[in-house]
Amino acid sequence: MPAAGHGQLAPGVDPDAVAGLLALLAYGVNLRSRTGADPAALEATVTGALALYAK
């Protein structure tokens, strides 16, 4: 069941837009981790980006 069906998205959030954001985050994290980025910094970036959309 999708996140929207579980009530995990904030009201008014477009699930398709969040799916696109997740794809971009995964790509960016992959690129940055391959160049030696600090894992804590990567986690903070993802957490901050997703906090805007989570309930």
GITA-V927230 format. One record per run of one state. SS is the DSSP state (@ for helix, = for strand, . for the rest). FROM is the first residue (numbers start at 1). LEN is the number of residues. If there is no record, write none. Layout:
ss={SS/SS}
from={FROM/FROM}
len={LEN/LEN}
This chain:
ss={./=/./@/./@/./=/.}
from={1/9/10/15/35/39/52/54/55}
len={8/1/5/20/4/13/2/1/1}
